[in-house]
Each structure stands twice: as C-alpha cells, then as structure tokens.
Amino acid sequence: MKVKDVLNLKDDSKVILKGHILNSLGDEKYTFSDGTAEVIVEIDNEDWAGREITPDSVVEIFGEVDKDFSKPTKIDVDLFQIK
C-alpha cells in the first residue's frame, strides 16, 4: 500500500506502509514518506522501546487511518519495525 492511496481511505482503515520517518513534529507525531506522498504518523513514546532511527532507516508501520475534518489525515501506529 502506498501513502498516496492511504490518504483516500476511510477512517479506521487498517494499513501497512513501508518507508521513512523523516522528522519529528513533537507530541508523538512524525512525518512519514514512501516517496509517493507524506503523511503524519502518531507513534506512542512507549512503542519506541529505546529504538533509534534516522531518515535513511526503512521502517514498516502497521496502523489505522485517522481522519478528522478539521485536521490532516494521519496514521495511528500500532506497531513499527525497522527493516
């Protein structure tokens, strides 16, 4: 699945994406891109489990689409793996 396609999915749709976390936006939010588009992902602090990544690290995220009419689409991440 590609980020550009995820942006059109319904709220709470399950997604699996592979790409890069580009930067931190604060408050557990990060910019994620797979080269087709960018989306905000929300990763709880406890889910990091001490792992560190760089924008060059390839990660696979598993989560759900979170749509709110007043905010950009984001992905609530349940789990992520460094590839």
N, C-alpha and C positions, 0 to 999 in steps of 0.2 A: 504494500500500500504506500502511496506517495502523499506527502504533505499537501500538495495542491488538491488532491482528491478528498482528503480528510476535511478540508475547510468547508466542503459542501455536504458533509454527513449530518445526520440528525443528532440532537443532544443525546448523550449517554451511549452512543455507538461505540463498540469495542474496536480498538485499533492496535496495530503493531507497526512500528516505524523504525527504520534504521537510518542513522545519520549522525550529525554532530551537534553537541551543545556548544553554542558559540559564545555565550556570555551569561552572566547572572544579572537579573533585573532587580534582585532583592526580594524579600518576603517569600522565599521558596519558589520564585518564578525564574525561568531561564528561556533564552531564545534558542530554538532548535531548528535545524535545517537539514534537508536531504538533497539539496541542490535544485529542487523544483519550486520550493517556496519556504517561508519561515512561519513558525507558529510558536506561541508561548506554551511552555510545559511547566506544570507545577509538580515539584518533587519534594516530598516532606523531608525535613532535615534528618530524621532518623533512618530514612531509606538509603542515605549515602553510605552508612556503615563504615566511615573512615576512608572510603574510596576517593581518589583524586583523578580528575581528567583534565585534558587540555582541549582546545578547539579542534585539534588534529585527531583526537580519540574517536573511534567509531563506537557508537552505542546503539543498542536496540531497546526501545521502550514499549511497554505494554500498558495500556490505559484506556480511558474513555474520553470522548469528546464532551466538552463543557461549553454550551452555548448560552449566552446571556445577551439579550438585545441591546443592552447599554454598554457592553464591553466586547473586545475582540474574542474570537473563538480561541479556546485553549484546550490543552490535554491534561487531564488529571492522571498522573503516572502512578500505577500500582507497583510496577517493578521495572528496573532497568538493568541491563547487562553491558559490560564493556566487552567489545569484540576484539 
